[in-house]
Amino acid sequence: MFEWIQNNLLTIGILVVLAAIVFAIVFSLIRDKRKGRSSCGNNCAHCAMAGKCHAQATEGKR
């Protein structure tokens, strides 16, 4: 068992680093979602769904 770990130490290290990066991205997305932020960038002028995804926010301003 220890021999296998020793032979694959670099692969295991890379896997741990990639898993940490994925975890950080998911954690950031969840935190932004809870704060009400969107990941779309809010540039609705160039979006095919302009006026659809932010309809609730714009209805309150009228």
CHARMM-style PDB file with segment names, atoms N, HN, CA, C and O in Angstrom:
ATOM      1  N   MET     1       0.826  -1.190   0.000  1.00  0.00      PROA
ATOM      2  CA  MET     1       0.000   0.000   0.000  1.00  0.00      PROA
ATOM      3  C   MET     1       0.874   1.259   0.000  1.00  0.00      PROA
ATOM      4  O   MET     1       0.636   2.177  -0.785  1.00  0.00      PROA
ATOM      5  N   PHE     2       1.870   1.304   0.865  1.00  0.00      PROA
ATOM      6  HN  PHE     2       2.063   0.558   1.503  1.00  0.00      PROA
ATOM      7  CA  PHE     2       2.740   2.478   0.931  1.00  0.00      PROA
ATOM      8  C   PHE     2       3.558   2.630  -0.346  1.00  0.00      PROA
ATOM      9  O   PHE     2       3.875   3.746  -0.759  1.00  0.00      PROA
ATOM     10  N   GLU     3       3.892   1.518  -0.961  1.00  0.00      PROA
ATOM     11  HN  GLU     3       3.634   0.612  -0.626  1.00  0.00      PROA
ATOM     12  CA  GLU     3       4.642   1.566  -2.206  1.00  0.00      PROA
ATOM     13  C   GLU     3       3.788   2.200  -3.307  1.00  0.00      PROA
ATOM     14  O   GLU     3       4.291   3.000  -4.095  1.00  0.00      PROA
ATOM     15  N   TRP     4       2.512   1.850  -3.365  1.00  0.00      PROA
ATOM     16  HN  TRP     4       2.104   1.200  -2.724  1.00  0.00      PROA
ATOM     17  CA  TRP     4       1.603   2.431  -4.362  1.00  0.00      PROA
ATOM     18  C   TRP     4       1.466   3.940  -4.145  1.00  0.00      PROA
ATOM     19  O   TRP     4       1.493   4.714  -5.101  1.00  0.00      PROA
ATOM     20  N   ILE     5       1.320   4.349  -2.896  1.00  0.00      PROA
ATOM     21  HN  ILE     5       1.297   3.720  -2.118  1.00  0.00      PROA
ATOM     22  CA  ILE     5       1.220   5.784  -2.597  1.00  0.00      PROA
ATOM     23  C   ILE     5       2.494   6.499  -3.004  1.00  0.00      PROA
ATOM     24  O   ILE     5       2.442   7.579  -3.592  1.00  0.00      PROA
ATOM     25  N   GLN     6       3.615   5.915  -2.703  1.00  0.00      PROA
ATOM     26  HN  GLN     6       3.657   5.037  -2.226  1.00  0.00      PROA
ATOM     27  CA  GLN     6       4.900   6.527  -3.046  1.00  0.00      PROA
ATOM     28  C   GLN     6       5.068   6.630  -4.563  1.00  0.00      PROA
ATOM     29  O   GLN     6       5.591   7.629  -5.058  1.00  0.00      PROA
ATOM     30  N   ASN     7       4.635   5.618  -5.300  1.00  0.00      PROA
ATOM     31  HN  ASN     7       4.210   4.807  -4.899  1.00  0.00      PROA
ATOM     32  CA  ASN     7       4.762   5.635  -6.752  1.00  0.00      PROA
ATOM     33  C   ASN     7       3.806   6.642  -7.401  1.00  0.00      PROA
ATOM     34  O   ASN     7       4.083   7.133  -8.495  1.00  0.00      PROA
ATOM     35  N   ASN     8       2.703   6.950  -6.753  1.00  0.00      PROA
ATOM     36  HN  ASN     8       2.477   6.551  -5.864  1.00  0.00      PROA
ATOM     37  CA  ASN     8       1.692   7.842  -7.323  1.00  0.00      PROA
ATOM     38  C   ASN     8       1.565   9.151  -6.554  1.00  0.00      PROA
ATOM     39  O   ASN     8       0.513   9.788  -6.604  1.00  0.00      PROA
ATOM     40  N   LEU     9       2.592   9.558  -5.857  1.00  0.00      PROA
ATOM     41  HN  LEU     9       3.447   9.040  -5.816  1.00  0.00      PROA
ATOM     42  CA  LEU     9       2.538  10.752  -5.021  1.00  0.00      PROA
ATOM     43  C   LEU     9       2.266  12.014  -5.839  1.00  0.00      PROA
ATOM     44  O   LEU     9       1.485  12.863  -5.411  1.00  0.00      PROA
ATOM     45  N   LEU    10       2.884  12.149  -6.990  1.00  0.00      PROA
ATOM     46  HN  LEU    10       3.518  11.458  -7.338  1.00  0.00      PROA
ATOM     47  CA  LEU    10       2.668  13.323  -7.832  1.00  0.00      PROA
ATOM     48  C   LEU    10       1.222  13.380  -8.333  1.00  0.00      PROA
ATOM     49  O   LEU    10       0.605  14.446  -8.328  1.00  0.00      PROA
ATOM     50  N   THR    11       0.690  12.253  -8.757  1.00  0.00      PROA
ATOM     51  HN  THR    11       1.191  11.387  -8.761  1.00  0.00      PROA
ATOM     52  CA  THR    11      -0.693  12.197  -9.229  1.00  0.00      PROA
ATOM     53  C   THR    11      -1.660  12.532  -8.103  1.00  0.00      PROA
ATOM     54  O   THR    11      -2.629  13.260  -8.319  1.00  0.00      PROA
ATOM     55  N   ILE    12      -1.417  12.023  -6.935  1.00  0.00      PROA
ATOM     56  HN  ILE    12      -0.630  11.432  -6.760  1.00  0.00      PROA
ATOM     57  CA  ILE    12      -2.269  12.304  -5.781  1.00  0.00      PROA
ATOM     58  C   ILE    12      -2.200  13.786  -5.432  1.00  0.00      PROA
ATOM     59  O   ILE    12      -3.225  14.389  -5.113  1.00  0.00      PROA
ATOM     60  N   GLY    13      -1.023  14.379  -5.486  1.00  0.00      PROA
ATOM     61  HN  GLY    13      -0.190  13.890  -5.745  1.00  0.00      PROA
ATOM     62  CA  GLY    13      -0.862  15.802  -5.197  1.00  0.00      PROA
ATOM     63  C   GLY    13      -1.625  16.671  -6.186  1.00  0.00      PROA
ATOM     64  O   GLY    13      -2.284  17.632  -5.789  1.00  0.00      PROA
ATOM     65  N   ILE    14      -1.540  16.340  -7.469  1.00  0.00      PROA
ATOM     66  HN  ILE    14      -1.005  15.560  -7.791  1.00  0.00      PROA
ATOM     67  CA  ILE    14      -2.260  17.093  -8.488  1.00  0.00      PROA
ATOM     68  C   ILE    14      -3.767  16.949  -8.279  1.00  0.00      PROA
ATOM     69  O   ILE    14      -4.506  17.924  -8.420  1.00  0.00      PROA
ATOM     70  N   LEU    15      -4.217  15.768  -7.953  1.00  0.00      PROA
ATOM     71  HN  LEU    15      -3.617  14.977  -7.839  1.00  0.00      PROA
ATOM     72  CA  LEU    15      -5.638  15.526  -7.690  1.00  0.00      PROA
ATOM     73  C   LEU    15      -6.132  16.359  -6.514  1.00  0.00      PROA
ATOM     74  O   LEU    15      -7.227  16.919  -6.569  1.00  0.00      PROA
ATOM     75  N   VAL    16      -5.348  16.445  -5.470  1.00  0.00      PROA
ATOM     76  HN  VAL    16      -4.459  15.990  -5.426  1.00  0.00      PROA
ATOM     77  CA  VAL    16      -5.727  17.236  -4.299  1.00  0.00      PROA
ATOM     78  C   VAL    16      -5.803  18.719  -4.652  1.00  0.00      PROA
ATOM     79  O   VAL    16      -6.724  19.410  -4.217  1.00  0.00      PROA
ATOM     80  N   VAL    17      -4.850  19.212  -5.433  1.00  0.00      PROA
ATOM     81  HN  VAL    17      -4.102  18.650  -5.787  1.00  0.00      PROA
ATOM     82  CA  VAL    17      -4.859  20.624  -5.834  1.00  0.00      PROA
ATOM     83  C   VAL    17      -6.082  20.925  -6.699  1.00  0.00      PROA
ATOM     84  O   VAL    17      -6.757  21.931  -6.481  1.00  0.00      PROA
ATOM     85  N   LEU    18      -6.374  20.066  -7.677  1.00  0.00      PROA
ATOM     86  HN  LEU    18      -5.825  19.248  -7.853  1.00  0.00      PROA
ATOM     87  CA  LEU    18      -7.540  20.268  -8.532  1.00  0.00      PROA
ATOM     88  C   LEU    18      -8.845  20.192  -7.745  1.00  0.00      PROA
ATOM     89  O   LEU    18      -9.766  20.968  -7.997  1.00  0.00      PROA
ATOM     90  N   ALA    19      -8.930  19.275  -6.804  1.00  0.00      PROA
ATOM     91  HN  ALA    19      -8.181  18.644  -6.599  1.00  0.00      PROA
ATOM     92  CA  ALA    19     -10.129  19.173  -5.969  1.00  0.00      PROA
ATOM     93  C   ALA    19     -10.307  20.432  -5.128  1.00  0.00      PROA
ATOM     94  O   ALA    19     -11.436  20.882  -4.934  1.00  0.00      PROA
ATOM     95  N   ALA    20      -9.226  21.005  -4.629  1.00  0.00      PROA
ATOM     96  HN  ALA    20      -8.309  20.639  -4.787  1.00  0.00      PROA
ATOM     97  CA  ALA    20      -9.309  22.240  -3.853  1.00  0.00      PROA
ATOM     98  C   ALA    20      -9.782  23.401  -4.714  1.00  0.00      PROA
ATOM     99  O   ALA    20     -10.562  24.235  -4.254  1.00  0.00      PROA
ATOM    100  N   ILE    21      -9.320  23.464  -5.959  1.00  0.00      PROA
ATOM    101  HN  ILE    21      -8.686  22.787  -6.332  1.00  0.00      PROA
ATOM    102  CA  ILE    21      -9.750  24.529  -6.868  1.00  0.00      PROA
ATOM    103  C   ILE    21     -11.234  24.399  -7.177  1.00  0.00      PROA
ATOM    104  O   ILE    21     -11.961  25.392  -7.150  1.00  0.00      PROA
ATOM    105  N   VAL    22     -11.690  23.191  -7.468  1.00  0.00      PROA
ATOM    106  HN  VAL    22     -11.100  22.384  -7.490  1.00  0.00      PROA
ATOM    107  CA  VAL    22     -13.115  22.967  -7.748  1.00  0.00      PROA
ATOM    108  C   VAL    22     -13.952  23.318  -6.524  1.00  0.00      PROA
ATOM    109  O   VAL    22     -15.001  23.947  -6.661  1.00  0.00      PROA
ATOM    110  N   PHE    23     -13.516  22.929  -5.346  1.00  0.00      PROA
ATOM    111  HN  PHE    23     -12.664  22.417  -5.235  1.00  0.00      PROA
ATOM    112  CA  PHE    23     -14.236  23.245  -4.118  1.00  0.00      PROA
ATOM    113  C   PHE    23     -14.342  24.756  -3.928  1.00  0.00      PROA
ATOM    114  O   PHE    23     -15.399  25.262  -3.550  1.00  0.00      PROA
ATOM    115  N   ALA    24     -13.255  25.476  -4.187  1.00  0.00      PROA
ATOM    116  HN  ALA    24     -12.396  25.065  -4.493  1.00  0.00      PROA
ATOM    117  CA  ALA    24     -13.260  26.930  -4.033  1.00  0.00      PROA
ATOM    118  C   ALA    24     -14.228  27.589  -5.013  1.00  0.00      PROA
ATOM    119  O   ALA    24     -14.915  28.544  -4.651  1.00  0.00      PROA
ATOM    120  N   ILE    25     -14.291  27.094  -6.243  1.00  0.00      PROA
ATOM    121  HN  ILE    25     -13.733  26.318  -6.537  1.00  0.00      PROA
ATOM    122  CA  ILE    25     -15.210  27.640  -7.238  1.00  0.00      PROA
ATOM    123  C   ILE    25     -16.655  27.398  -6.825  1.00  0.00      PROA
ATOM    124  O   ILE    25     -17.478  28.312  -6.871  1.00  0.00      PROA
ATOM    125  N   VAL    26     -16.962  26.181  -6.426  1.00  0.00      PROA
ATOM    126  HN  VAL    26     -16.293  25.439  -6.388  1.00  0.00      PROA
ATOM    127  CA  VAL    26     -18.333  25.856  -6.006  1.00  0.00      PROA
ATOM    128  C   VAL    26     -18.716  26.659  -4.774  1.00  0.00      PROA
ATOM    129  O   VAL    26     -19.834  27.169  -4.698  1.00  0.00      PROA
ATOM    130  N   PHE    27     -17.821  26.782  -3.815  1.00  0.00      PROA
ATOM    131  HN  PHE    27     -16.913  26.367  -3.876  1.00  0.00      PROA
ATOM    132  CA  PHE    27     -18.092  27.560  -2.603  1.00  0.00      PROA
ATOM    133  C   PHE    27     -18.369  29.017  -2.953  1.00  0.00      PROA
ATOM    134  O   PHE    27     -19.275  29.632  -2.390  1.00  0.00      PROA
ATOM    135  N   SER    28     -17.589  29.569  -3.882  1.00  0.00      PROA
ATOM    136  HN  SER    28     -16.853  29.069  -4.338  1.00  0.00      PROA
ATOM    137  CA  SER    28     -17.791  30.952  -4.302  1.00  0.00      PROA
ATOM    138  C   SER    28     -19.141  31.139  -4.993  1.00  0.00      PROA
ATOM    139  O   SER    28     -19.829  32.130  -4.747  1.00  0.00      PROA
ATOM    140  N   LEU    29     -19.523  30.200  -5.851  1.00  0.00      PROA
ATOM    141  HN  LEU    29     -18.964  29.395  -6.051  1.00  0.00      PROA
ATOM    142  CA  LEU    29     -20.817  30.282  -6.528  1.00  0.00      PROA
ATOM    143  C   LEU    29     -21.978  30.195  -5.548  1.00  0.00      PROA
ATOM    144  O   LEU    29     -22.960  30.924  -5.681  1.00  0.00      PROA
ATOM    145  N   ILE    30     -21.872  29.312  -4.569  1.00  0.00      PROA
ATOM    146  HN  ILE    30     -21.073  28.720  -4.460  1.00  0.00      PROA
ATOM    147  CA  ILE    30     -22.925  29.176  -3.560  1.00  0.00      PROA
ATOM    148  C   ILE    30     -23.028  30.444  -2.724  1.00  0.00      PROA
ATOM    149  O   ILE    30     -24.132  30.909  -2.439  1.00  0.00      PROA
ATOM    150  N   ARG    31     -21.896  31.004  -2.330  1.00  0.00      PROA
ATOM    151  HN  ARG    31     -21.000  30.626  -2.561  1.00  0.00      PROA
ATOM    152  CA  ARG    31     -21.893  32.224  -1.531  1.00  0.00      PROA
ATOM    153  C   ARG    31     -22.510  33.390  -2.308  1.00  0.00      PROA
ATOM    154  O   ARG    31     -23.288  34.168  -1.756  1.00  0.00      PROA
ATOM    155  N   ASP    32     -22.155  33.507  -3.595  1.00  0.00      PROA
ATOM    156  HN  ASP    32     -21.522  32.875  -4.043  1.00  0.00      PROA
ATOM    157  CA  ASP    32     -22.731  34.565  -4.424  1.00  0.00      PROA
ATOM    158  C   ASP    32     -24.237  34.371  -4.598  1.00  0.00      PROA
ATOM    159  O   ASP    32     -24.992  35.343  -4.586  1.00  0.00      PROA
ATOM    160  N   LYS    33     -24.669  33.142  -4.758  1.00  0.00      PROA
ATOM    161  HN  LYS    33     -24.056  32.352  -4.769  1.00  0.00      PROA
ATOM    162  CA  LYS    33     -26.101  32.860  -4.918  1.00  0.00      PROA
ATOM    163  C   LYS    33     -26.869  33.259  -3.657  1.00  0.00      PROA
ATOM    164  O   LYS    33     -27.962  33.816  -3.751  1.00  0.00      PROA
ATOM    165  N   ARG    34     -26.318  32.984  -2.501  1.00  0.00      PROA
ATOM    166  HN  ARG    34     -25.429  32.531  -2.425  1.00  0.00      PROA
ATOM    167  CA  ARG    34     -26.980  33.340  -1.238  1.00  0.00      PROA
ATOM    168  C   ARG    34     -27.053  34.850  -1.045  1.00  0.00      PROA
ATOM    169  O   ARG    34     -27.982  35.349  -0.410  1.00  0.00      PROA
ATOM    170  N   LYS    35     -26.075  35.584  -1.590  1.00  0.00      PROA
ATOM    171  HN  LYS    35     -25.320  35.178  -2.106  1.00  0.00      PROA
ATOM    172  CA  LYS    35     -26.066  37.045  -1.477  1.00  0.00      PROA
ATOM    173  C   LYS    35     -26.914  37.701  -2.561  1.00  0.00      PROA
ATOM    174  O   LYS    35     -27.071  38.922  -2.576  1.00  0.00      PROA
ATOM    175  N   GLY    36     -27.462  36.890  -3.469  1.00  0.00      PROA
ATOM    176  HN  GLY    36     -27.334  35.898  -3.457  1.00  0.00      PROA
ATOM    177  CA  GLY    36     -28.317  37.417  -4.513  1.00  0.00      PROA
ATOM    178  C   GLY    36     -27.583  37.914  -5.734  1.00  0.00      PROA
ATOM    179  O   GLY    36     -28.180  38.577  -6.582  1.00  0.00      PROA
ATOM    180  N   ARG    37     -26.325  37.617  -5.845  1.00  0.00      PROA
ATOM    181  HN  ARG    37     -25.840  37.079  -5.156  1.00  0.00      PROA
ATOM    182  CA  ARG    37     -25.541  38.032  -7.007  1.00  0.00      PROA
ATOM    183  C   ARG    37     -25.766  37.051  -8.156  1.00  0.00      PROA
ATOM    184  O   ARG    37     -26.131  35.894  -7.946  1.00  0.00      PROA
ATOM    185  N   SER    38     -25.542  37.537  -9.366  1.00  0.00      PROA
ATOM    186  HN  SER    38     -25.246  38.477  -9.538  1.00  0.00      PROA
ATOM    187  CA  SER    38     -25.700  36.698 -10.546  1.00  0.00      PROA
ATOM    188  C   SER    38     -24.363  36.548 -11.235  1.00  0.00      PROA
ATOM    189  O   SER    38     -23.504  37.423 -11.129  1.00  0.00      PROA
ATOM    190  N   SER    39     -24.180  35.445 -11.941  1.00  0.00      PROA
ATOM    191  HN  SER    39     -24.877  34.734 -12.027  1.00  0.00      PROA
ATOM    192  CA  SER    39     -22.926  35.222 -12.649  1.00  0.00      PROA
ATOM    193  C   SER    39     -23.038  35.583 -14.126  1.00  0.00      PROA
ATOM    194  O   SER    39     -22.108  35.331 -14.891  1.00  0.00      PROA
ATOM    195  N   CYS    40     -24.157  36.167 -14.537  1.00  0.00      PROA
ATOM    196  HN  CYS    40     -24.913  36.371 -13.915  1.00  0.00      PROA
ATOM    197  CA  CYS    40     -24.355  36.445 -15.959  1.00  0.00      PROA
ATOM    198  C   CYS    40     -23.647  37.716 -16.401  1.00  0.00      PROA
ATOM    199  O   CYS    40     -23.393  37.857 -17.597  1.00  0.00      PROA
ATOM    200  N   GLY    41     -23.318  38.627 -15.540  1.00  0.00      PROA
ATOM    201  HN  GLY    41     -23.524  38.513 -14.568  1.00  0.00      PROA
ATOM    202  CA  GLY    41     -22.634  39.851 -15.896  1.00  0.00      PROA
ATOM    203  C   GLY    41     -23.567  41.027 -16.122  1.00  0.00      PROA
ATOM    204  O   GLY    41     -23.104  42.162 -16.230  1.00  0.00      PROA
ATOM    205  N   ASN    42     -24.869  40.786 -16.196  1.00  0.00      PROA
ATOM    206  HN  ASN    42     -25.246  39.864 -16.108  1.00  0.00      PROA
ATOM    207  CA  ASN    42     -25.899  41.827 -16.325  1.00  0.00      PROA
ATOM    208  C   ASN    42     -25.739  42.709 -17.547  1.00  0.00      PROA
ATOM    209  O   ASN    42     -26.122  43.878 -17.514  1.00  0.00      PROA
ATOM    210  N   ASN    43     -25.180  42.175 -18.631  1.00  0.00      PROA
ATOM    211  HN  ASN    43     -24.869  41.225 -18.659  1.00  0.00      PROA
ATOM    212  CA  ASN    43     -25.074  42.921 -19.876  1.00  0.00      PROA
ATOM    213  C   ASN    43     -26.205  42.467 -20.791  1.00  0.00      PROA
ATOM    214  O   ASN    43     -25.968  41.769 -21.777  1.00  0.00      PROA
ATOM    215  N   CYS    44     -27.423  42.858 -20.468  1.00  0.00      PROA
ATOM    216  HN  CYS    44     -27.616  43.425 -19.667  1.00  0.00      PROA
ATOM    217  CA  CYS    44     -28.609  42.354 -21.149  1.00  0.00      PROA
ATOM    218  C   CYS    44     -28.740  42.857 -22.587  1.00  0.00      PROA
ATOM    219  O   CYS    44     -29.490  42.271 -23.368  1.00  0.00      PROA
ATOM    220  N   ALA    45     -28.042  43.909 -22.951  1.00  0.00      PROA
ATOM    221  HN  ALA    45     -27.433  44.385 -22.316  1.00  0.00      PROA
ATOM    222  CA  ALA    45     -28.142  44.439 -24.307  1.00  0.00      PROA
ATOM    223  C   ALA    45     -27.655  43.437 -25.343  1.00  0.00      PROA
ATOM    224  O   ALA    45     -28.133  43.447 -26.477  1.00  0.00      PROA
ATOM    225  N   HSD    46     -26.715  42.570 -24.975  1.00  0.00      PROA
ATOM    226  HN  HSD    46     -26.327  42.562 -24.053  1.00  0.00      PROA
ATOM    227  CA  HSD    46     -26.148  41.608 -25.912  1.00  0.00      PROA
ATOM    228  C   HSD    46     -26.591  40.180 -25.607  1.00  0.00      PROA
ATOM    229  O   HSD    46     -25.935  39.226 -26.025  1.00  0.00      PROA
ATOM    230  N   CYS    47     -27.671  40.029 -24.901  1.00  0.00      PROA
ATOM    231  HN  CYS    47     -28.204  40.804 -24.561  1.00  0.00      PROA
ATOM    232  CA  CYS    47     -28.122  38.708 -24.464  1.00  0.00      PROA
ATOM    233  C   CYS    47     -29.385  38.317 -25.223  1.00  0.00      PROA
ATOM    234  O   CYS    47     -30.262  39.150 -25.452  1.00  0.00      PROA
ATOM    235  N   ALA    48     -29.474  37.055 -25.609  1.00  0.00      PROA
ATOM    236  HN  ALA    48     -28.762  36.378 -25.423  1.00  0.00      PROA
ATOM    237  CA  ALA    48     -30.670  36.564 -26.290  1.00  0.00      PROA
ATOM    238  C   ALA    48     -31.868  36.521 -25.337  1.00  0.00      PROA
ATOM    239  O   ALA    48     -33.013  36.554 -25.785  1.00  0.00      PROA
ATOM    240  N   MET    49     -31.619  36.450 -24.059  1.00  0.00      PROA
ATOM    241  HN  MET    49     -30.688  36.423 -23.694  1.00  0.00      PROA
ATOM    242  CA  MET    49     -32.686  36.388 -23.059  1.00  0.00      PROA
ATOM    243  C   MET    49     -32.902  37.748 -22.397  1.00  0.00      PROA
ATOM    244  O   MET    49     -33.354  37.808 -21.254  1.00  0.00      PROA
ATOM    245  N   ALA    50     -32.590  38.825 -23.087  1.00  0.00      PROA
ATOM    246  HN  ALA    50     -32.223  38.777 -24.015  1.00  0.00      PROA
ATOM    247  CA  ALA    50     -32.690  40.177 -22.532  1.00  0.00      PROA
ATOM    248  C   ALA    50     -34.098  40.428 -22.002  1.00  0.00      PROA
ATOM    249  O   ALA    50     -35.084  40.225 -22.711  1.00  0.00      PROA
ATOM    250  N   GLY    51     -34.179  40.862 -20.776  1.00  0.00      PROA
ATOM    251  HN  GLY    51     -33.379  41.028 -20.201  1.00  0.00      PROA
ATOM    252  CA  GLY    51     -35.460  41.172 -20.159  1.00  0.00      PROA
ATOM    253  C   GLY    51     -36.169  39.984 -19.556  1.00  0.00      PROA
ATOM    254  O   GLY    51     -37.217  40.159 -18.935  1.00  0.00      PROA
ATOM    255  N   LYS    52     -35.651  38.798 -19.708  1.00  0.00      PROA
ATOM    256  HN  LYS    52     -34.799  38.656 -20.213  1.00  0.00      PROA
ATOM    257  CA  LYS    52     -36.303  37.597 -19.181  1.00  0.00      PROA
ATOM    258  C   LYS    52     -35.727  37.187 -17.826  1.00  0.00      PROA
ATOM    259  O   LYS    52     -36.478  36.905 -16.891  1.00  0.00      PROA
ATOM    260  N   CYS    53     -34.406  37.153 -17.719  1.00  0.00      PROA
ATOM    261  HN  CYS    53     -33.797  37.382 -18.478  1.00  0.00      PROA
ATOM    262  CA  CYS    53     -33.798  36.631 -16.492  1.00  0.00      PROA
ATOM    263  C   CYS    53     -33.842  37.643 -15.355  1.00  0.00      PROA
ATOM    264  O   CYS    53     -33.817  37.251 -14.188  1.00  0.00      PROA
ATOM    265  N   HSD    54     -33.906  38.916 -15.661  1.00  0.00      PROA
ATOM    266  HN  HSD    54     -33.926  39.235 -16.608  1.00  0.00      PROA
ATOM    267  CA  HSD    54     -33.959  39.946 -14.627  1.00  0.00      PROA
ATOM    268  C   HSD    54     -35.313  40.641 -14.609  1.00  0.00      PROA
ATOM    269  O   HSD    54     -35.414  41.799 -14.203  1.00  0.00      PROA
ATOM    270  N   ALA    55     -36.343  39.945 -15.043  1.00  0.00      PROA
ATOM    271  HN  ALA    55     -36.261  39.005 -15.373  1.00  0.00      PROA
ATOM    272  CA  ALA    55     -37.673  40.546 -15.148  1.00  0.00      PROA
ATOM    273  C   ALA    55     -38.205  40.967 -13.781  1.00  0.00      PROA
ATOM    274  O   ALA    55     -38.852  42.008 -13.667  1.00  0.00      PROA
ATOM    275  N   GLN    56     -37.947  40.183 -12.755  1.00  0.00      PROA
ATOM    276  HN  GLN    56     -37.421  39.337 -12.847  1.00  0.00      PROA
ATOM    277  CA  GLN    56     -38.453  40.510 -11.411  1.00  0.00      PROA
ATOM    278  C   GLN    56     -37.811  41.789 -10.896  1.00  0.00      PROA
ATOM    279  O   GLN    56     -38.485  42.600 -10.260  1.00  0.00      PROA
ATOM    280  N   ALA    57     -36.532  41.984 -11.153  1.00  0.00      PROA
ATOM    281  HN  ALA    57     -35.984  41.325 -11.670  1.00  0.00      PROA
ATOM    282  CA  ALA    57     -35.847  43.183 -10.669  1.00  0.00      PROA
ATOM    283  C   ALA    57     -36.329  44.428 -11.397  1.00  0.00      PROA
ATOM    284  O   ALA    57     -36.431  45.495 -10.791  1.00  0.00      PROA
ATOM    285  N   THR    58     -36.630  44.311 -12.698  1.00  0.00      PROA
ATOM    286  HN  THR    58     -36.548  43.444 -13.190  1.00  0.00      PROA
ATOM    287  CA  THR    58     -37.056  45.477 -13.458  1.00  0.00      PROA
ATOM    288  C   THR    58     -38.514  45.817 -13.205  1.00  0.00      PROA
ATOM    289  O   THR    58     -38.896  46.981 -13.327  1.00  0.00      PROA
ATOM    290  N   GLU    59     -39.348  44.830 -12.854  1.00  0.00      PROA
ATOM    291  HN  GLU    59     -39.038  43.885 -12.756  1.00  0.00      PROA
ATOM    292  CA  GLU    59     -40.766  45.088 -12.588  1.00  0.00      PROA
ATOM    293  C   GLU    59     -40.942  45.942 -11.350  1.00  0.00      PROA
ATOM    294  O   GLU    59     -41.871  46.748 -11.290  1.00  0.00      PROA
ATOM    295  N   GLY    60     -40.083  45.789 -10.370  1.00  0.00      PROA
ATOM    296  HN  GLY    60     -39.329  45.135 -10.419  1.00  0.00      PROA
ATOM    297  CA  GLY    60     -40.195  46.563  -9.145  1.00  0.00      PROA
ATOM    298  C   GLY    60     -39.822  48.024  -9.326  1.00  0.00      PROA
ATOM    299  O   GLY    60     -40.213  48.859  -8.510  1.00  0.00      PROA
ATOM    300  N   LYS    61     -39.070  48.357 -10.382  1.00  0.00      PROA
ATOM    301  HN  LYS    61     -38.753  47.679 -11.044  1.00  0.00      PROA
ATOM    302  CA  LYS    61     -38.622  49.726 -10.619  1.00  0.00      PROA
ATOM    303  C   LYS    61     -39.636  50.562 -11.389  1.00  0.00      PROA
ATOM    304  O   LYS    61     -39.523  51.787 -11.437  1.00  0.00      PROA
ATOM    305  N   ARG    62     -40.619  49.914 -11.988  1.00  0.00      PROA
ATOM    306  HN  ARG    62     -40.711  48.919 -11.950  1.00  0.00      PROA
ATOM    307  CA  ARG    62     -41.593  50.636 -12.814  1.00  0.00      PROA
ATOM    308  C   ARG    62     -42.559  51.432 -12.014  1.00  0.00      PROA
ATOM    309  OT1 ARG    62     -43.434  52.090 -12.578  1.00  0.00      PROA
TER     310      ARG     62
END
